[in-house]
Every structure is written in structure tokens, then in C-alpha cells.
Amino acid sequence: MSVLVELTMFPMDKGVSVSPYVARIVKIIRDSGLSCKLGPMGSCIEGDWEDVMLVVGDCYRELEKDCDRIYMMMKADCRKNAQDRLNGKIKSVEEKLKLNKISDPKEA
């Protein structure tokens, strides 16, 4: 079963800017070899459940080394016989926008 996870994780005890810690997590995700995409509020990871959960655990353990409080939020969408949903879900919506000629309200 394919799982698409959006993961947000950062320390809560390291001040206002936590990007150095987030970068450590993103490196783990990218080095995993799983499909992934960095976003402004989290990272999306796609793969088999076991593989994705292993990466999530690795991210947690990385921060656990030097962080006393860790915030984590994870959303998951599991689907049988599905692949490349990281790109496919976006493409599907964009195609429907074109078909329905839905325009950006700012352009009106």
C-alpha cells in the first residue's frame, strides 16, 4: 500500500529560527531515496508504509539527540495500487481547473 505523508517536525526549545534543525530532517528525508517534496510548512514523503515510517522515526531520533521538546504533526493518505501521488494529485486538480476554466479571483 502506498502512503503519502505530510510531515512537520521541529524543536520547540531552540528559539525563533529553527531552520538548521529542519534542514537536518530534510537531509534525512532526501537521503532516504523516497519521493519527497519540501514545502513551506512541512515535507511530503511517498512510499510504502514501513519505509516512510522508518524515515519519520529517523527524523525524530535526529532531533532527539539535542532537543528537549519536539513538535510533530503528520497527515497520511494510504491508497492501494497507487503511485506518484506526490505529483499526480496536484496534476489532477490543475487539469480540472483547466477543464472548468476556473480562473484566479485576483485576475477578475
C-alpha positions as CSV (number, residue, x, y, z in Angstrom):
1,M,0.0,0.0,0.0
2,S,1.3,3.4,-0.9
3,V,1.3,6.1,1.7
4,L,1.7,9.9,1.1
5,V,2.7,11.6,4.3
6,E,3.0,15.3,5.1
7,L,5.4,15.7,8.0
8,T,6.0,18.8,10.1
9,M,8.7,18.4,12.8
10,F,10.8,20.9,14.6
11,P,12.2,21.6,18.1
12,M,10.3,23.9,20.4
13,D,13.2,24.7,22.7
14,K,15.7,26.3,20.3
15,G,14.4,29.8,19.8
16,V,12.7,31.6,17.0
17,S,14.6,30.3,14.0
18,V,14.7,26.5,13.7
19,S,15.8,26.2,10.1
20,P,19.1,24.5,11.0
21,Y,17.1,21.7,12.7
22,V,14.6,21.5,9.9
23,A,17.5,21.2,7.4
24,R,18.8,18.1,9.3
25,I,15.4,16.5,8.9
26,V,15.1,17.4,5.2
27,K,18.5,15.8,4.6
28,I,17.4,12.5,6.2
29,I,14.2,12.6,4.1
30,R,16.1,13.3,0.8
31,D,18.9,10.7,1.6
32,S,16.2,8.1,2.1
33,G,15.7,7.7,-1.6
34,L,11.9,8.1,-1.2
35,S,10.0,10.5,-3.3
36,C,9.7,13.8,-1.4
37,K,8.9,17.4,-1.8
38,L,9.8,20.3,0.6
39,G,7.0,22.8,1.4
40,P,6.9,25.9,3.5
41,M,5.2,24.2,6.4
42,G,6.4,20.6,6.1
43,S,7.7,17.9,3.8
44,C,5.7,15.4,1.8
45,I,7.1,11.8,1.6
46,E,5.7,9.0,-0.6
47,G,6.5,5.3,-0.4
48,D,5.5,2.1,1.4
49,W,4.2,2.5,4.9
50,E,7.2,0.8,6.6
51,D,9.7,2.8,4.6
52,V,8.0,6.1,5.3
53,M,7.6,5.4,9.0
54,L,11.2,4.4,9.2
55,V,12.2,7.8,7.8
56,V,9.8,9.6,10.2
57,G,11.4,7.7,13.1
58,D,14.9,8.6,11.9
59,C,13.9,12.3,11.8
60,Y,12.6,12.1,15.3
61,R,15.7,10.4,16.6
62,E,17.9,13.0,14.9
63,L,16.2,15.9,16.8
64,E,16.0,13.9,20.0
65,K,19.8,14.0,20.2
66,D,19.9,17.7,21.2
67,C,16.3,18.8,21.6
68,D,14.3,18.6,24.8
69,R,10.9,19.3,23.2
70,I,9.9,18.3,19.7
71,Y,6.7,19.3,17.8
72,M,5.5,16.8,15.2
73,M,2.4,16.7,13.1
74,M,1.8,14.1,10.4
75,K,-1.0,13.6,8.0
76,A,-1.2,10.4,6.0
77,D,-3.2,9.2,2.9
78,C,-2.9,5.5,2.3
79,R,-4.1,4.0,-1.0
80,K,-3.7,0.6,-2.7
81,N,-2.4,0.4,-6.2
82,A,-1.3,4.0,-6.4
83,Q,2.0,5.5,-7.4
84,D,3.4,9.0,-7.9
85,R,0.6,10.7,-6.0
86,L,3.1,13.4,-4.9
87,N,2.8,14.8,-8.4
88,G,-0.4,13.1,-9.6
89,K,-2.7,14.7,-7.0
90,I,-1.6,18.2,-8.0
91,K,-1.7,17.4,-11.7
92,S,-5.3,16.1,-11.3
93,V,-6.5,19.3,-9.7
94,E,-4.7,21.5,-12.2
95,E,-6.3,19.6,-15.1
96,K,-9.7,20.1,-13.6
97,L,-9.1,23.8,-13.3
98,K,-8.2,24.0,-17.0
99,L,-11.3,21.9,-18.0
100,N,-13.6,24.1,-15.9
101,K,-11.8,27.3,-16.9
102,I,-11.7,28.3,-13.2
103,S,-9.7,31.4,-13.0
104,D,-7.9,33.1,-10.2
105,P,-10.2,35.6,-8.5
106,K,-7.3,38.1,-8.3
107,E,-7.3,38.2,-12.1
108,A,-11.0,39.1,-12.4
